[in-house]
Structures are given as C-alpha cells and as structure tokens.
Amino acid sequence: MSAPPALPPAPTTSSKKALPCILLGCGALLLLGIVVLGGAAFWYFSARSGGGSSGGGQASGEDLGFGAKLSQYDKAGGSACVITPDGTWHAVFQERSDYGKPVFIFHRFSRDNGATWSATENISNDGSGNGAGFPKLVRDTQGNVYAAWIRFGGDGSAVTDVTLDGPGGYRAGTLTLRRWSGGHWGPLQTLGTARKVASFCFFSGADGAPHVLWMDEGGVMAQAASGGGNNGMVAPAADIPMDNPLQHPSGLSAMSSSRGNLMFTAERKFDNMQQLVFWSSGGLRVLASDPKYETRNNFNHPAQMFADRGGRLHVIYEPHPKLTERQELWDIDPASGRHQVIFTGRTGEETIQSFQVAAENGVAQVIMEWSAKPAIVAQSTELVALSFNGTWSEARGLTGNSRAEKFFFKDMPLASDIAMSTNYHAKHASAAMDTDGKVHLLGTIEALSTFGSSSLERLGGRNYKVTSVGSVGQPSLYVIKWR
C-alpha cells in the first residue's frame, strides 16, 4: 500500500498578475461596476496539472477528485454523519434554496458506501420560516438515528439564518430533536427552555444509549435521546461561573465513564480570560486559557473529547495563535493538565480554520480545514487529517483544492484590465467509522470565484484608476475519499 499523501506543498511565489479586487465574503455577490468584455480574448492560466477543463469557470466535484454530491443548491453549510450497525451511512446537512431563504436541515442515506444516495428530505421545516444551526447526529445499537440542531427565532419574527453560527454554539435558540426509526423520521421534539439554548452535544451513557447534553438557563442539563426520563440537572450554572452572569458556557463536549459518571468540557469567559474547562463529579478544572476578546471564533472549532482503548481521556484543542510561534493543535490530558502538540504548522502563516473529531472504539480521526496562508488571503484551503490508534499519525492531505485553482487575466491598455480567479475552500467536514474501522468522510467545499476590472478615468484634469470587484461562493457537500 502506498503511503498517504503529505500536506499540500507550501506555496511558491505566484506568476499570476494580482487581481484588482478583494475578497468580499462567502456566498455573496457584489458588483461595484460594469465589466465590458467586448470581443477581447482572455489569457487563461490554471494551477491544475493533468487533464480537465480547458477554459474558465469552476471544476466539478469529479474534476476535484470528490465522490457523490449530496447538496442541491450550492449553498450548503455544516454536516454530520453516522454509520448504523447494518452499514447504512446517514448524513444530515445545512442548506438553503436561495439567499434570504431559511437554512434547513436535510437528510440523505446510502447503503452502498456513498456511491448512491436516497432522495433529499427536509427534516427541520416546521412551517415557521425559522432557520436551523449546525446539526449533530448519533445512533444507538438498534440502528435508530437521532438528529439535533438549534432552531432560531420563535419570538414572533422569523430568523432565516445566523451569521455567527458554528458547531460549538453561539446564538441561542430552541434545541430541536428528531428520531429516525423503522425507515422514517418521527415528529419534531424540543428540549430545554425555548429560545435559550446555544450549545449542546450528544454522548453515550454507560449503557451505550445516546444522551443529549445542553446548556440551559439554570445550568447544564441532560436527557436520554430516546426521550425516556425527565430532564436532569447535571451542573448548576454556579458550578461554572462567568464574568457576565447573563452569558453561558459554550462548546460542550461530553463523555460518560464506564461507571456512568458524566464528564464534559466547555468554554467560558472568566477572570478576564477565555477558558477551556473540564467538569466532572470531582469539580471544575481549567485546562487552557486564551486572551479574552482576542480569541478567534471559538464556536467554529470547539475543543472535543474522546477516550482511547485504555480509557484515557483526550481533549483536542486549538490554542490561540498569539500564544504559539506557529499554529498548533493540542491533545490535553484532563487528569494531569499536560498537553501533547499533535500538529504544528510549517510556517507562521499556516492556519487551522477549524477542525472536527470522530472517534469509535478508542480510535480517533481529526479533520482540519487547513490553509497555507491566513484566512483573509484568497487562497484555497484543504482538508487535512490526523489519526490516533494508540499514537498520533503524521498529518496528511485529503484534498488537492489548490491544484484546481483557476485564473485568467486580460490587459487591455486602452480599456480595462479584467481578471477572474476560482479557488476552492474546505469549510467543514464530518466523519464516521463503521464496524470494520473504515472511515467515511463528507466535506463542504466552496468554489469561490473572485473577479474584477480596473480602468483609467479622467476627471477634472486628473487620471484615476477605478476598480470594480466582486465575488460569489458556491459551497457544496461531497463525499471525500479517505486516504
């Protein structure tokens, strides 16, 4: 078997002419001027090697080396997936049909390892016009599947989407749960206080049954996902004090010990710091601290916990970039507080945009959205994996987005300079492992086209250079080959 691919190569100095434009945001189209093409021909450049399209435009998922496309409208968000005992691959994901429309949660399943998929089913539309946050998914040993998400709005006005949304939770809404059993979805259920839940997670109890953990007004609550039993208070809010008592911890990740004792991690703002804390029946422990209000969007990459085959806990955490010389990812032992650096960027510019963790039977996979430059730079980002099976592997690349970048430029001395580029950005990933340990991976990949023109305009006896810029992003969910 050949060795897995290494990280994408560090970028070299580009020979392309710089675009006369700036990145204006994902999923938005903005034109500040009119580009007149006339009859001019474009000069076309491509960073791609090998075969493929010979003109401008975007590469397809097949061209990029991806498998089946699950999303419908090129406006996909976060996803989650599980493999049931019979080998069925279930996936849920965010998507909207158009800008201004609600973000819904859709479900599809595959019984042939992702080669073909069922029809898309909207499982979050309750008729209110409200959108849904990042979904999470869990299965039980009987093959039932549970999906949960935060439904926004509910106070009389519809909230179709939330800008500050991520897997760690940020904007409060109503925790919503739905169960797949016998080949269909049951009714929508709500947990906790309506419009007051911002962070939640699934975890398995000592009996293996899935439970839901969430942060409510009074503290951390838990309930069996099947609905059995009443909501139970796990930790009152006083156990996890905050600088602002009106705020609540976020980024929940939980586990149950073999004896049934619950443990969870969360992030809070306390003592003028952003802290990662570990809670168990023994009390609260601070595992890491970042500068308050200088942290990046933690809800995009909350710390996540798993246990290895020996029962030792691992908390995967990304420290603040200002605290390390280069971007790092840590494996923290909550028992001792010590950490192991499991990933270090090769340069100070490399960036981890976000990461996700999938674990099963003591084996874990960490999937990072990684770029060779800071996020603000218009450069493709990749999916990069680390694996744990007793020890940590080297990082390896899962995508080759940077090799598919496209660029064309035309310099017209008497008119306008015209340029366009297409980059591919890994936005989110979700993974699941089957009973044989095989990893199944989904990734949201955004094709981001940035375009612009510049021309000389004479006004009041002086020459001015006028630039028109714009960008459009098309994020779609694909099956990604595990390497």
Order of alpha helices (4+ residues) and beta strands (2+ residues): beta-beta-beta-beta-beta-beta-beta-beta-beta-beta-beta-beta-beta-beta-beta-beta-beta-beta-beta-beta-beta-beta-beta-beta-beta-beta-beta-beta-beta-beta
